[in-house]
């Protein structure tokens, strides 16, 4: 009798577990963690995406800002969460390509998350004062080679994407310049305008609406629609186009069928006018969206490239 009851209980538990596994997804609210403070362009895009996903999936989709440690706190929280599709991350690729190197004890590894869909691609740019004698990358190369180390540039921090972008370009150009790290693009541009720096390497969106600076180049494969007069570095003879791309990711062990549901919904949201309007405000290029496979391939390349690039720089503050 006891054995029969134990068997019956085990059967019920197994049946319950199977039913839970086969339940329609999603059947309850989804949380999307943005590991950076609220108010930035990427945060606004995350919220526009959440609105679209909610309409598509029929369940609340809530964006939660969980910042700290340059994005490591929120990213690690998602990586440790249950891989059930109900806790996701809206993140740049750098959380998997840069943080594992710069913060090896953060708990974030390059395979901690699985790409669902790329939803943004933030170009980087080089900016100078409007009255600067530097008017092109050729001018910058000439000045840097004439006096190695004399050209100073600022970025929003060591191993930030703007910093890594100019390092990649400097290697391609064969020049040596002096880096001064800051805590944000605004501080960098303030010191360029004040004459304390020669050059700023910034996220392109930070230059929106400014008339007191001139852009020397945009790092991307094509000119940005918001700055059609500014040539890319590639147009000026340098085969580099480092961008800060990213989007929706899930814990690595999330079931493929749930990832497929999310990817299908993303494809619809990405072309919806609400999201497209947010993308235009954030100065996104035309090709800001890709599906999971293309996103994963691009991420793998980024992990390899950043590993090589970071190997050659001093990561101390």
FINU-841163 format. One record per residue (C-alpha): y, x, z; residue in three letters; chain. Coordinates in pm, 1 decimal, always signed. Each point is the difference from the previous one (the first is absolute). Example, Ala and Ser with C-alpha at 12.3 -4.5 7.8 and 13.67 -1.06 7.14 Angstrom:
BEGIN
((-450.0; +1230.0; +780.0); ALA; A)
((+344.0; +137.0; -66.0); SER; A)
This chain:
BEGIN
((+0.0; +0.0; +0.0); UNK; A)
((+243.2; +276.4; +95.7); UNK; A)
((-84.8; +196.5; -312.7); UNK; A)
((+57.2; -312.3; -209.2); UNK; A)
((+342.7; -51.8; +155.2); UNK; A)
((+95.6; +361.6; -55.8); UNK; A)
((-106.8; -30.2; -362.8); UNK; A)
((+198.4; -320.2; -42.0); UNK; A)
((+310.9; +157.4; +153.0); UNK; A)
((-32.1; +306.1; -220.9); UNK; A)
((-42.3; -224.1; -305.1); UNK; A)
((+313.8; -195.8; +89.6); UNK; A)
((+200.9; +316.5; +49.8); UNK; A)
((-117.2; +139.3; -333.0); UNK; A)
((+80.3; -326.5; -173.5); UNK; A)
((+344.7; -6.0; +160.5); UNK; A)
((+66.8; +358.8; -106.7); UNK; A)
((-109.3; -77.0; -355.4); UNK; A)
((+221.9; -308.4; -10.0); UNK; A)
((+297.0; +201.8; +123.5); UNK; A)
((-68.4; +266.2; -261.8); UNK; A)
((-12.3; -261.8; -274.7); UNK; A)
((+303.6; -201.3; +114.3); UNK; A)
((+270.9; -59.3; -251.6); UNK; A)
((+259.6; +276.6; +5.4); UNK; A)
((+265.2; -25.3; +123.3); UNK; A)
((-52.0; -266.5; +263.6); UNK; A)
((+267.0; +112.3; +245.7); UNK; A)
((+334.9; +189.7; +1.7); UNK; A)
((+26.7; +348.3; -148.8); UNK; A)
((+209.7; +274.0; +158.3); UNK; A)
((+164.2; +264.6; -218.0); UNK; A)
((+119.2; +304.4; +193.5); UNK; A)
((+297.2; +198.3; -129.1); UNK; A)
((+1.3; +330.7; +194.4); UNK; A)
((+377.3; +41.9; -38.0); UNK; A)
((+304.4; -180.2; +145.7); UNK; A)
((+116.4; -333.6; -137.2); UNK; A)
((+284.4; -22.2; -249.2); UNK; A)
((-88.7; +268.6; -254.2); UNK; A)
((-66.0; -73.7; -365.6); UNK; A)
((-375.7; +38.6; +41.2); UNK; A)
((+6.6; -239.9; +295.4); UNK; A)
((+185.1; -258.4; -207.2); UNK; A)
((-261.0; +33.7; -273.5); UNK; A)
((-280.4; -38.1; +253.9); UNK; A)
((+151.6; -327.0; +114.6); UNK; A)
((+44.1; -124.0; -356.2); UNK; A)
((-365.4; +84.2; -64.5); UNK; A)
((-106.9; -178.5; +319.3); UNK; A)
((+180.4; -316.6; -111.8); UNK; A)
((-183.6; +6.9; -330.0); UNK; A)
((-338.7; +74.6; +154.9); UNK; A)
((+43.1; -284.1; +246.8); UNK; A)
((+60.1; -244.5; -284.2); UNK; A)
((-292.0; +138.3; -196.7); UNK; A)
((-254.4; +29.5; +282.7); UNK; A)
((+92.2; -312.1; +196.7); UNK; A)
((+23.6; +179.6; +334.3); UNK; A)
((+297.2; +149.7; +191.8); UNK; A)
((+66.2; +364.2; -91.0); UNK; A)
((+217.8; +171.3; +259.7); UNK; A)
((+167.4; +341.0; -32.4); UNK; A)
((+9.6; +199.0; +324.6); UNK; A)
((+207.3; +318.8; +32.5); UNK; A)
((-184.6; +255.8; +209.7); UNK; A)
((+188.9; +323.3; -48.8); UNK; A)
((-37.4; +337.8; +164.4); UNK; A)
((-103.7; +359.2; -79.7); UNK; A)
((+123.3; -15.9; -361.4); UNK; A)
((-230.8; -291.3; -76.1); UNK; A)
((-311.1; +130.2; +175.1); UNK; A)
((+2.8; -254.9; +285.6); UNK; A)
((-17.8; -311.8; -215.5); UNK; A)
((-232.2; +157.7; -256.6); UNK; A)
((-248.2; +108.8; +266.9); UNK; A)
((+9.8; -349.8; +151.1); UNK; A)
((-109.1; -152.8; -331.3); UNK; A)
((-266.0; +266.5; -55.1); UNK; A)
((-149.9; -79.3; +343.9); UNK; A)
((+13.0; -377.5; -44.8); UNK; A)
((-296.3; -219.9; -90.4); UNK; A)
((-72.6; +39.4; -374.1); UNK; A)
((+5.8; -372.8; -64.2); UNK; A)
((+303.1; -39.6; -226.5); UNK; A)
((+221.7; -148.2; +270.6); UNK; A)
((+188.7; +318.8; +91.6); UNK; A)
((+153.7; +184.2; -293.7); UNK; A)
((+260.9; +269.5; -60.7); UNK; A)
((+297.8; +11.9; -234.9); UNK; A)
((+51.5; +374.7; -27.9); UNK; A)
((+103.0; +288.6; -224.6); UNK; A)
((-271.7; +233.5; -121.9); UNK; A)
((+134.9; +275.9; +223.2); UNK; A)
((-170.8; -152.1; +304.9); UNK; A)
((-329.2; +116.7; -154.8); UNK; A)
((+115.9; +305.4; -196.0); UNK; A)
((+253.8; +155.2; +239.6); UNK; A)
((-58.9; -125.7; +357.2); UNK; A)
((-357.4; +134.9; +26.1); UNK; A)
((+145.2; +347.1; -64.5); UNK; A)
((+325.8; -18.4; +194.3); UNK; A)
((-150.5; -199.0; +291.0); UNK; A)
((-368.4; +96.2; +16.1); UNK; A)
((-41.5; -159.3; +344.8); UNK; A)
((+140.9; -339.4; -102.2); UNK; A)
((-340.8; -147.2; -76.3); UNK; A)
((+100.0; -63.7; -362.7); UNK; A)
((-217.7; +153.4; -271.3); UNK; A)
((+33.2; -13.8; -377.4); UNK; A)
((-282.6; -256.8; -11.8); UNK; A)
((+112.1; -213.5; +296.6); UNK; A)
((+124.6; -280.5; -224.2); UNK; A)
((-110.3; -149.9; -329.8); UNK; A)
((+253.6; -86.8; -272.3); UNK; A)
((+31.6; -368.7; -88.6); UNK; A)
((+300.1; -2.2; -235.2); UNK; A)
((+299.2; +221.2; -71.2); UNK; A)
((+316.7; -202.6; +51.4); UNK; A)
((+282.5; +256.3; -10.8); UNK; A)
((+99.2; +338.7; -140.2); UNK; A)
((+314.7; +157.4; +142.5); UNK; A)
((+147.5; +271.9; -218.5); UNK; A)
((+172.2; +303.3; +150.2); UNK; A)
((+324.8; +153.9; -124.8); UNK; A)
((+223.3; +305.6; +30.6); UNK; A)
((+364.0; -74.3; +80.1); UNK; A)
((+320.0; +204.4; +28.6); UNK; A)
((+365.3; -72.7; +68.8); UNK; A)
((+187.1; -158.4; -285.7); UNK; A)
((+211.0; +318.0; -40.3); UNK; A)
((-293.0; +242.5; +23.7); UNK; A)
((-22.6; +264.1; -275.1); UNK; A)
((-371.2; -81.7; -25.2); UNK; A)
((-41.7; -256.2; -275.6); UNK; A)
((-364.6; +39.9; -100.6); UNK; A)
((-325.6; +159.9; +108.9); UNK; A)
((+77.2; +289.2; -232.3); UNK; A)
((+320.5; +63.5; +197.5); UNK; A)
((-196.0; -15.7; +326.0); UNK; A)
((-260.5; +246.8; -125.7); UNK; A)
((+269.6; +242.2; -115.3); UNK; A)
((+182.7; -16.1; +333.8); UNK; A)
((-319.8; +39.2; +202.5); UNK; A)
((-119.8; +297.2; -203.3); UNK; A)
((+339.1; +169.9; +16.7); UNK; A)
((-15.8; +6.7; +380.9); UNK; A)
((-350.8; -78.5; +134.1); UNK; A)
((+9.4; -199.3; +323.2); UNK; A)
((+372.5; -68.0; -18.4); UNK; A)
((-28.8; -361.5; -122.1); UNK; A)
((-48.2; -234.3; +297.2); UNK; A)
((-157.5; -343.3; -20.4); UNK; A)
((-74.5; -271.3; +253.5); UNK; A)
((-281.3; -252.6; +26.8); UNK; A)
((-101.1; -268.1; +248.5); UNK; A)
((-251.1; +235.3; +161.9); UNK; A)
((-261.4; +269.8; -39.1); UNK; A)
((-291.9; -120.5; -214.5); UNK; A)
((+180.5; -324.8; -85.9); UNK; A)
((-49.3; -110.0; -359.2); UNK; A)
((+356.0; +101.6; -101.6); UNK; A)
((-65.7; +344.3; +151.3); UNK; A)
((-334.7; +37.7; -174.9); UNK; A)
((+152.1; -123.7; -326.3); UNK; A)
((+260.4; +275.5; -13.1); UNK; A)
((-255.5; +259.7; +110.7); UNK; A)
((-223.3; -98.3; -289.9); UNK; A)
((+294.0; +20.6; -237.8); UNK; A)
((+118.1; +334.6; +142.5); UNK; A)
((-344.1; +148.8; -56.8); UNK; A)
((-1.3; -122.6; -358.7); UNK; A)
((+351.5; +140.0; -50.3); UNK; A)
((-76.4; +329.2; +174.6); UNK; A)
((+298.7; -17.1; +235.1); UNK; A)
((+53.5; +56.9; +371.2); UNK; A)
((+236.8; -223.6; +198.1); UNK; A)
((+63.6; -61.9; +369.6); UNK; A)
((-116.8; -324.5; +160.6); UNK; A)
((+189.8; -174.9; +280.8); UNK; A)
((-198.7; -294.2; +149.9); UNK; A)
((+173.0; -319.1; +118.7); UNK; A)
((-112.9; -332.7; +144.8); UNK; A)
((+107.5; -216.8; -292.9); UNK; A)
((+155.3; -13.0; -346.4); UNK; A)
((+338.2; -119.3; +129.8); UNK; A)
((+44.7; +312.3; +213.8); UNK; A)
((-101.1; +221.6; -290.2); UNK; A)
((+250.0; -160.0; -237.6); UNK; A)
((+276.0; +16.5; +262.5); UNK; A)
((-37.3; +376.8; +24.3); UNK; A)
((-15.4; +40.3; -377.5); UNK; A)
((+324.5; -193.5; -30.4); UNK; A)
((+150.2; +209.6; +281.3); UNK; A)
((-82.6; +323.3; -180.7); UNK; A)
((-254.0; +119.3; +257.4); UNK; A)
((-286.7; -30.5; -248.5); UNK; A)
((-16.9; +63.0; -373.0); UNK; A)
((-262.5; -257.6; -81.0); UNK; A)
((-184.5; -305.2; +132.7); UNK; A)
((-356.3; -98.2; -79.8); UNK; A)
((-23.0; -372.4; +72.8); UNK; A)
((-184.1; -322.8; -67.7); UNK; A)
((+166.1; -141.1; -311.8); UNK; A)
((+81.2; -329.1; +170.8); UNK; A)
((+230.6; +184.5; +241.8); UNK; A)
((+236.0; +68.9; -289.8); UNK; A)
((+40.7; -367.0; -85.5); UNK; A)
((+363.2; -105.5; -26.1); UNK; A)
((+140.1; +345.7; +76.5); UNK; A)
((+280.1; +138.7; -216.1); UNK; A)
((+70.0; +313.3; +203.7); UNK; A)
((-313.3; +184.8; -112.4); UNK; A)
((-153.1; +103.5; -331.0); UNK; A)
((-373.5; +3.6; -67.7); UNK; A)
((-134.9; +308.0; -176.4); UNK; A)
((-347.1; -140.5; -59.2); UNK; A)
((-248.1; -269.4; +90.3); UNK; A)
((-359.6; +95.7; +73.4); UNK; A)
((-201.2; -251.8; -198.7); UNK; A)
((-172.6; -39.9; -334.9); UNK; A)
((+281.3; -217.3; -139.2); UNK; A)
((+366.4; -69.5; +72.6); UNK; A)
((+66.8; -258.1; +266.0); UNK; A)
((+159.2; -323.8; -125.4); UNK; A)
((+262.7; +21.2; +277.0); UNK; A)
((+111.2; +348.0; -117.2); UNK; A)
((-60.1; +1.0; -376.6); UNK; A)
((+241.5; +289.0; -52.2); UNK; A)
((-186.1; +240.1; +232.4); UNK; A)
((-272.0; +206.1; -171.6); UNK; A)
((-334.1; +68.2; +162.3); UNK; A)
((-106.9; +350.9; +95.5); UNK; A)
((-261.5; -27.0; -275.2); UNK; A)
((+270.0; -63.9; -259.6); UNK; A)
((+171.2; +316.5; +119.3); UNK; A)
((-308.3; +212.3; -56.2); UNK; A)
((-186.9; -16.8; +331.8); UNK; A)
((-340.1; -169.0; +1.9); UNK; A)
((+30.3; -145.3; +349.7); UNK; A)
((+36.0; -364.3; +99.6); UNK; A)
((-78.5; -33.6; +371.9); UNK; A)
((+54.1; -353.5; +127.5); UNK; A)
((-66.2; -181.8; +326.2); UNK; A)
((-243.0; -270.5; -105.4); UNK; A)
((-203.4; -234.5; +214.2); UNK; A)
((-92.2; -354.1; +79.5); UNK; A)
((-266.0; -207.4; +172.1); UNK; A)
((-295.6; +177.6; +165.3); UNK; A)
((-286.4; -107.3; +224.5); UNK; A)
((-233.5; +173.1; +247.9); UNK; A)
((-252.3; +207.1; -192.5); UNK; A)
((-305.1; -215.0; +84.3); UNK; A)
((+153.6; -333.0; -103.1); UNK; A)
((-254.6; -201.4; -206.4); UNK; A)
((+53.8; +35.9; -376.7); UNK; A)
((+1.3; -376.2; -53.7); UNK; A)
((+297.0; -39.9; +235.9); UNK; A)
((+183.2; +288.5; -163.7); UNK; A)
((-55.3; -175.5; -333.5); UNK; A)
((+161.1; -319.0; +133.1); UNK; A)
((+303.4; +197.6; +116.0); UNK; A)
((+27.6; +196.3; -324.8); UNK; A)
((-10.8; -318.4; -208.4); UNK; A)
((+273.7; -153.0; +212.8); UNK; A)
((+213.1; +316.3; -26.7); UNK; A)
((-17.3; -11.0; -378.9); UNK; A)
((+158.5; -344.6; +4.3); UNK; A)
((+259.1; +84.6; +266.1); UNK; A)
((+113.0; +316.7; -180.2); UNK; A)
((+127.0; -198.1; -300.4); UNK; A)
((+142.4; -288.1; +202.6); UNK; A)
((+378.8; -22.0; -21.7); UNK; A)
((+45.7; +22.6; +378.2); UNK; A)
((-174.0; +335.6; +8.3); UNK; A)
((+157.6; +119.8; -323.6); UNK; A)
((+344.8; -75.6; +144.3); UNK; A)
((-83.4; +207.8; +308.0); UNK; A)
((-120.8; +280.0; -228.4); UNK; A)
((+327.0; -3.2; -194.1); UNK; A)
((+201.3; +20.1; +323.0); UNK; A)
((-211.8; +299.2; +103.3); UNK; A)
((+65.0; +173.1; -337.4); UNK; A)
((-365.6; -9.3; -98.5); UNK; A)
((-110.4; +119.3; -344.4); UNK; A)
((-156.9; -246.2; -239.3); UNK; A)
((-351.1; +125.8; +74.2); UNK; A)
((-7.6; -36.5; +378.2); UNK; A)
((-332.9; -189.5; +14.8); UNK; A)
((-360.1; +108.2; -62.0); UNK; A)
((-336.3; -136.2; +107.8); UNK; A)
((-238.1; +162.1; +246.8); UNK; A)
((-180.1; +238.7; -236.4); UNK; A)
((+316.1; +150.7; -147.5); UNK; A)
((+158.6; +14.1; +345.5); UNK; A)
((-305.3; +185.0; +137.0); UNK; A)
((+1.9; +252.8; -285.9); UNK; A)
((+369.9; +68.9; +46.9); UNK; A)
((-48.1; +33.2; +374.6); UNK; A)
((-283.2; +251.5; -48.4); UNK; A)
((+224.3; +211.5; -222.2); UNK; A)
((+279.1; -21.1; +256.2); UNK; A)
((-228.5; +114.0; +282.3); UNK; A)
((-105.0; +304.5; -204.4); UNK; A)
((+355.0; +84.9; -109.6); UNK; A)
((+149.5; -37.1; +347.9); UNK; A)
((-276.6; +211.6; +152.9); UNK; A)
((+88.3; +283.1; -235.8); UNK; A)
((+374.5; -40.9; +48.2); UNK; A)
((-12.8; -21.9; +379.5); UNK; A)
((-214.6; +311.7; +19.9); UNK; A)
((+299.5; +207.4; -103.0); UNK; A)
((+274.5; -127.7; +234.3); UNK; A)
((+95.7; +44.3; +362.6); UNK; A)
((-63.3; -331.9; +176.3); UNK; A)
((+165.0; +99.4; +328.2); UNK; A)
((+313.0; -205.0; +94.2); UNK; A)
